[in-house]
Amino acid sequence: MTENRSKQLLDVVLKAADDKLAQEIVALEVGHLMPVADYFVITHGKNEKQVQAIVDAIEEEVHKEGFEVKSIEGKDNARWILMDLNDVIVHVFYYEDREYYNLEKLWNDAPIVNIASEKE
């Protein structure tokens, strides 16, 4: 996928997550650190229903915009759902689990994408 196309996919993911009131959305630029994705998106929901709603909204919008959902893991328990969208990997946590795994710290050498400019 081209860089421009990856950015478009990122925009779709960010908007869909925001529309479902996802909490503390963070996008990390990881393309220079790993060959499997350009971006990681990390967010959480206040409860398991919201986590599921966030994932469902992202999946629906990604399909609607003509992008592929490669796989979704963890949908059964809605505590940590991992969405592989090829160049964008999305982690949607239940809020307690996000604190425990602290992926932002694990990937702290990845630049943070300015989400405010992505929403405009």
Residue pairs with C-beta under 8 A, 6 or more apart in sequence:
1 9
1 38
1 86
1 87
3 38
5 87
6 31
6 38
6 39
6 87
6 88
8 65
9 62
9 65
9 67
9 85
9 86
9 87
9 88
10 27
10 38
10 39
10 41
10 88
10 113
10 118
11 118
12 58
12 61
12 62
12 65
12 67
13 41
13 58
13 61
13 62
13 85
13 88
13 90
14 25
14 27
14 41
14 115
14 118
14 119
15 61
15 119
16 54
16 57
16 58
16 60
16 61
16 62
17 25
17 41
17 43
17 54
17 57
17 58
17 90
17 92
18 25
18 119
19 57
20 45
20 50
20 53
20 54
20 57
21 50
22 43
22 44
22 45
22 50
22 54
22 92
23 43
23 44
23 45
23 46
23 95
24 43
24 44
24 98
25 41
25 42
25 43
25 115
26 41
26 42
26 43
26 104
26 112
26 115
27 39
27 40
27 41
27 42
27 112
27 113
27 115
27 118
28 39
28 40
28 41
28 42
28 104
28 107
28 110
28 111
28 112
28 113
29 38
29 39
29 110
29 111
29 112
29 113
30 37
30 38
30 39
30 40
30 89
30 107
30 110
31 37
31 38
31 39
31 87
33 107
33 109
33 110
36 89
37 86
37 87
37 88
37 89
38 87
38 88
39 87
39 88
39 89
39 113
40 88
40 89
40 90
40 91
40 103
40 107
40 110
41 88
41 89
41 90
41 91
42 91
42 93
42 98
42 103
42 104
43 54
43 90
43 91
43 92
43 93
44 51
44 92
44 93
44 94
44 95
44 97
44 98
45 51
45 52
45 53
45 54
45 92
45 93
45 94
45 95
46 95
47 94
48 77
48 78
48 79
48 94
49 78
51 78
51 79
51 81
51 92
51 93
51 94
52 75
52 78
52 81
54 92
55 72
55 75
55 78
55 81
55 83
55 90
55 92
58 83
58 90
58 92
59 69
59 72
59 83
62 68
62 69
62 85
63 69
67 85
67 86
68 85
68 86
69 83
69 84
69 85
70 84
70 85
70 86
71 83
71 84
72 81
72 82
72 83
72 84
73 81
73 82
73 84
74 80
74 81
74 82
75 81
78 94
79 93
79 94
79 97
80 91
80 92
80 93
80 94
80 97
80 101
81 91
81 92
81 93
82 89
82 90
82 91
83 89
83 90
83 91
83 92
91 103
93 101
